[in-house]
Amino acid sequence: MKRMLLFAAPAAALLLASCNPESEVQEYGLSDVFGYTYSAAFTSSSGTQLAPEITIYDGIRLDWTMSSGSMEVNEYWYVAEPHALNSWNLFWLSKAGYGKDEVARLSSEEASGAASMCVRFGIESPSSVSVLVLQNGENDNEMARMPLTMRRTSSDRKPLPDGGGEADYPTELREPPYGTYYGDSVADGAYFSGMVSVRDTVAVLEDGSVSFESETWGTWTFPDVDVAEEFGVFTVSGEGTAVMSMGGSGGGPYPTTLSACVSGGALTAELAAPGVMGGTTIRFESRSADGN
C-alpha cells in the first residue's frame, strides 16, 4: 500500500472539481489553526500603522499583540462559544488575573461576563482568519468597528507555551476514507453520452486497493492507490485494469485510471478507460456508505 500523505500533491486539486465544489463550504475546527500565527496591517484613523498578530495555541490559550515588534505580547485564556459554521465567539480573560483551571470551569455565559475582550473569530481557510472585536471592556478599540482579515505568517506551529511539541497539539480526528460506497454512475464515450448505471459500488480498502463494481461496466480494480488528506478532504488516485461485462461476456483487461475524492462521508470518482469504445469516462457519485 502506498503511504497516506498528510497533504495532497498539488495535482490532486485538479482530480475532480467535486473535491471542492463552489456550492459547498468547507467546515473547519479551531484545531485547524492551533499554533500558527496570523497577522494583518492597517492604518488607524489617527494615522498610526498597526500590525496585530494572534496565535491560538490550544483550547484555552492565545497570544495577541496590537503591533508586532513594538508592543509586548498579551497572554490570554479564552472560552470558545460556537456562533456559526467556521465562526466562534471567543471570550478573552487576562492570564494574569485568572488561573487555567479556573477558566476551564467557566461556562460561556460566565466567561462573557468576566471577559476583558469578546472577539468574533472566523476561519475562512487554514491560511486566512477574520477577527471582529465585539467588546473591549471600557476601552474604545478601532478594530471594534470593522472585521479584520488576518493571513497566516508562520509556516510551522509555535512551541506550546507550557512546553511540548507538535505531537502535543490537540487535533480533531480525521477518519480515513475506507469503506464501501453505494451510488450511481454516468458514462460518456466516443460513441455515446450520458449512459446511466445504478446500484454501482466503490470499495476503498485499508490494504491500499480500490474496486469499482457495476452491472453495466463490470469490475475495475486498482491494486495500489495513493491516498492523501488535506484539511479533512481525502483524494484517492491510481491505475488499474477493467474487465467489462457488457454483452454478457467479459472483455479486457483494459488499462484504467482512477481519481476520487472523499469529503463529509461522500465519495465522488472519475474512472477512465482509454481503450474501451474509443475512450470511456465514468463519473460515480455515492448515495451512502458502510464506511466513513
C-alpha positions as CSV (number, residue, x, y, z in Angstrom):
1,M,0.0,0.0,0.0
2,K,1.3,3.4,-0.8
3,R,1.7,5.6,2.2
4,M,-1.0,8.1,3.1
5,L,0.2,11.6,2.7
6,L,-0.6,14.4,5.1
7,F,-1.1,16.9,2.3
8,A,-2.4,16.2,-1.1
9,A,0.0,16.8,-4.0
10,P,-0.7,20.0,-6.0
11,A,-2.0,18.0,-8.9
12,A,-4.6,16.4,-6.6
13,A,-6.6,19.6,-6.6
14,L,-7.2,19.0,-10.3
15,L,-8.5,15.5,-10.0
16,L,-12.1,16.3,-9.5
17,A,-14.0,19.6,-9.4
18,S,-16.3,17.9,-6.9
19,C,-13.4,17.7,-4.4
20,N,-14.1,21.3,-3.6
21,P,-17.4,22.3,-5.1
22,E,-18.2,26.0,-5.0
23,S,-21.7,25.2,-3.7
24,E,-20.2,23.7,-0.5
25,V,-18.4,25.4,2.3
26,Q,-15.5,23.5,3.9
27,E,-16.0,23.0,7.6
28,Y,-13.1,23.8,9.9
29,G,-12.4,23.5,13.6
30,L,-10.4,25.7,15.9
31,S,-7.7,23.0,15.9
32,D,-7.0,23.7,12.3
33,V,-5.3,26.9,13.3
34,F,-3.7,25.9,16.6
35,G,-0.1,27.1,16.9
36,Y,0.0,29.2,13.8
37,T,0.5,33.0,13.8
38,Y,-1.9,35.2,11.8
39,S,-1.1,38.8,11.1
40,A,-2.6,41.9,9.5
41,A,-1.7,45.5,8.8
42,F,-3.8,48.7,8.7
43,T,-3.7,52.4,9.4
44,S,-5.8,53.7,12.3
45,S,-7.9,56.8,12.0
46,S,-5.2,58.7,13.8
47,G,-2.6,57.6,11.1
48,T,-0.9,55.0,13.3
49,Q,0.4,52.0,11.5
50,L,-0.9,48.9,13.3
51,A,0.2,45.2,12.7
52,P,-1.8,43.0,15.0
53,E,-0.9,39.3,15.5
54,I,-2.8,36.4,17.0
55,T,-1.7,32.9,17.9
56,I,-4.2,30.4,19.3
57,Y,-2.3,27.6,20.9
58,D,-5.0,25.1,22.1
59,G,-8.5,25.1,23.5
60,I,-7.7,27.6,26.2
61,R,-4.6,29.8,25.5
62,L,-3.8,32.5,23.0
63,D,-1.4,35.4,22.4
64,W,-2.3,38.8,21.0
65,T,-0.3,41.8,20.1
66,M,-1.6,45.0,18.5
67,S,1.6,45.9,16.8
68,S,4.2,43.2,16.1
69,G,7.7,44.0,17.2
70,S,6.8,47.3,19.0
71,M,4.4,46.2,21.7
72,E,4.5,43.4,24.3
73,V,2.6,40.2,23.7
74,N,-0.6,40.0,25.7
75,E,-1.3,36.5,27.1
76,Y,-4.9,35.4,27.5
77,W,-7.0,32.5,28.4
78,Y,-10.2,32.1,26.4
79,V,-13.5,30.3,26.4
80,A,-15.0,29.5,22.9
81,E,-18.7,29.6,22.1
82,P,-19.8,28.3,18.6
83,H,-21.5,31.1,16.7
84,A,-22.0,29.7,13.2
85,L,-20.2,27.5,10.7
86,N,-16.5,28.2,11.0
87,S,-17.2,31.1,13.5
88,W,-16.9,31.3,17.2
89,N,-17.2,33.9,20.0
90,L,-14.0,33.9,22.0
91,F,-14.2,35.4,25.5
92,W,-10.7,36.5,26.4
93,L,-9.6,36.6,30.1
94,S,-6.3,38.0,31.3
95,K,-3.8,35.3,32.0
96,A,-2.5,37.4,34.9
97,G,-5.9,37.6,36.5
98,Y,-7.1,34.0,36.2
99,G,-5.8,30.5,36.6
100,K,-6.0,27.9,33.9
101,D,-8.2,25.5,35.9
102,E,-10.4,28.4,36.9
103,V,-11.1,29.4,33.3
104,A,-11.6,25.8,32.3
105,R,-14.6,25.6,34.7
106,L,-16.3,28.7,33.3
107,S,-19.4,28.4,31.1
108,S,-19.5,30.7,28.1
109,E,-22.1,32.9,29.9
110,E,-19.8,33.2,32.9
111,A,-16.8,33.9,30.6
112,S,-18.8,36.5,28.7
113,G,-19.4,38.5,31.9
114,A,-15.8,38.2,33.1
115,A,-14.0,38.7,29.8
116,S,-11.9,41.8,29.0
117,M,-12.5,41.2,25.3
118,C,-15.0,39.4,23.3
119,V,-13.9,38.5,19.7
120,R,-15.8,37.0,16.8
121,F,-13.3,34.7,15.3
122,G,-13.8,33.1,11.9
123,I,-11.8,30.7,9.8
124,E,-12.0,31.4,6.1
125,S,-9.3,28.8,5.3
126,P,-6.3,27.5,7.2
127,S,-4.3,30.4,5.8
128,S,-6.8,33.1,6.5
129,V,-8.9,34.1,9.5
130,S,-11.1,37.0,10.5
131,V,-11.3,38.9,13.8
132,L,-14.0,41.3,14.9
133,V,-13.8,42.8,18.4
134,L,-17.3,42.8,19.9
135,Q,-16.4,44.2,23.3
136,N,-13.3,45.7,24.7
137,G,-14.1,46.4,28.3
138,E,-14.3,50.2,28.8
139,N,-11.9,51.0,26.0
140,D,-12.9,52.0,22.6
141,N,-11.0,50.0,20.0
142,E,-10.7,50.7,16.3
143,M,-11.0,47.0,15.5
144,A,-14.4,47.0,17.1
145,R,-15.7,49.0,14.1
146,M,-14.6,46.6,11.4
147,P,-13.8,43.0,10.8
148,L,-10.1,42.3,10.1
149,T,-8.8,39.6,7.8
150,M,-5.5,38.1,9.1
151,R,-3.2,36.0,7.0
152,R,-1.1,33.1,8.3
153,T,2.5,34.3,8.5
154,S,4.1,31.2,10.1
155,S,4.9,28.0,8.2
156,D,5.4,26.0,11.4
157,R,3.5,25.8,14.6
158,K,5.0,27.7,17.6
159,P,6.0,25.6,20.6
160,L,3.3,25.3,23.2
161,P,3.8,27.9,25.9
162,D,4.0,25.3,28.6
163,G,6.3,23.1,26.7
164,G,5.7,20.2,24.3
165,G,6.0,19.8,20.6
166,E,3.9,19.3,17.5
167,A,2.6,15.9,18.7
168,D,1.2,17.6,21.9
169,Y,-1.2,19.8,20.0
170,P,-4.8,18.8,20.2
171,T,-6.3,17.6,16.9
172,E,-9.7,16.7,15.6
173,L,-9.9,13.1,14.5
174,R,-9.9,12.7,10.7
175,E,-11.5,9.4,9.8
176,P,-9.8,7.6,6.9
177,P,-11.9,7.1,3.8
178,Y,-12.2,3.3,3.9
179,G,-15.5,1.6,3.3
180,T,-17.9,0.6,0.5
181,Y,-19.8,3.4,-1.2
182,Y,-23.1,2.8,-3.0
183,G,-24.2,5.0,-5.8
184,D,-24.9,5.7,-9.4
185,S,-22.7,6.4,-12.4
186,V,-22.9,8.4,-15.6
187,A,-20.7,7.4,-18.5
188,D,-19.5,9.2,-21.6
189,G,-17.6,7.9,-24.6
190,A,-16.6,8.5,-28.2
191,Y,-19.9,7.0,-29.4
192,F,-22.3,7.7,-26.6
193,S,-23.0,10.1,-23.7
194,G,-25.0,10.2,-20.5
195,M,-25.3,6.4,-20.1
196,V,-26.6,5.9,-16.5
197,S,-25.9,2.8,-14.4
198,V,-27.4,2.3,-11.0
199,R,-26.5,0.3,-7.9
200,D,-22.8,0.6,-8.5
201,T,-20.2,0.4,-5.7
202,V,-16.8,1.7,-5.0
203,A,-14.8,-0.1,-2.2
204,V,-11.8,1.7,-0.7
205,L,-9.9,-0.9,1.3
206,E,-7.2,-0.5,4.0
207,D,-4.8,-2.6,2.1
208,G,-4.4,0.2,-0.4
209,S,-6.7,-1.2,-3.1
210,V,-9.9,0.1,-4.7
211,S,-12.5,-1.7,-6.7
212,F,-15.5,-0.5,-8.8
213,E,-18.3,-2.9,-9.4
214,S,-21.1,-2.3,-11.9
215,E,-23.7,-4.5,-13.6
216,T,-23.1,-2.4,-16.7
217,W,-19.4,-1.8,-16.7
218,G,-18.0,-4.9,-14.9
219,T,-15.2,-5.0,-12.4
220,W,-12.5,-2.4,-12.3
221,T,-9.6,-2.9,-9.9
222,F,-6.9,-0.6,-8.7
223,P,-4.4,-2.6,-6.6
224,D,-2.1,0.1,-5.2
225,V,-3.6,3.6,-4.9
226,D,-2.3,6.9,-3.4
227,V,-4.4,8.3,-0.6
228,A,-3.8,11.9,0.5
229,E,-5.5,14.1,3.1
230,E,-5.7,17.8,3.5
231,F,-8.0,19.6,6.0
232,G,-10.2,16.5,6.2
233,V,-10.7,16.0,2.5
234,F,-9.2,12.8,1.0
235,T,-8.1,12.2,-2.5
236,V,-7.6,8.8,-3.9
237,S,-5.8,8.1,-7.2
238,G,-4.2,5.2,-9.1
239,E,-4.0,3.0,-12.1
240,G,-5.6,-0.4,-12.7
241,T,-7.5,-2.6,-15.1
242,A,-11.1,-3.2,-16.1
243,V,-12.9,-6.4,-17.1
244,M,-16.1,-5.4,-18.9
245,S,-19.4,-7.1,-18.5
246,M,-21.4,-5.5,-21.4
247,G,-23.0,-8.0,-23.8
248,G,-22.9,-10.8,-21.3
249,S,-19.3,-11.6,-21.7
250,G,-16.1,-10.2,-20.2
251,G,-13.8,-8.1,-22.3
252,G,-10.3,-6.9,-21.3
253,P,-8.5,-6.4,-19.2
254,Y,-8.2,-2.7,-20.2
255,P,-5.8,-0.1,-18.6
256,T,-7.7,2.3,-16.4
257,T,-7.2,5.3,-14.2
258,L,-9.0,6.5,-11.0
259,S,-9.4,9.9,-9.5
260,A,-11.6,10.1,-6.4
261,C,-12.5,12.4,-3.6
262,V,-14.0,11.7,-0.2
263,S,-15.4,14.6,1.8
264,G,-18.1,14.6,4.5
265,G,-18.6,10.8,4.2
266,A,-19.4,11.0,0.5
267,L,-17.3,9.8,-2.4
268,T,-17.1,11.0,-6.0
269,A,-14.9,9.4,-8.6
270,E,-13.9,9.6,-12.1
271,L,-12.8,6.4,-13.8
272,A,-11.3,6.4,-17.3
273,A,-10.6,3.6,-19.8
274,P,-9.0,5.0,-23.0
275,G,-9.2,1.6,-24.8
276,V,-12.9,1.0,-24.3
277,M,-15.1,2.1,-27.2
278,G,-12.8,4.8,-28.3
279,G,-12.4,6.1,-24.7
280,T,-14.8,5.8,-21.9
281,T,-15.1,8.0,-18.8
282,I,-17.4,7.1,-15.9
283,R,-18.4,9.5,-13.1
284,F,-19.6,7.9,-9.9
285,E,-21.3,9.7,-7.0
286,S,-22.2,7.9,-3.8
287,R,-25.5,7.9,-2.1
288,S,-24.5,6.0,1.1
289,A,-21.5,4.2,2.6
290,D,-20.9,1.5,5.1
291,G,-17.5,3.1,5.9
292,N,-16.5,6.7,6.6
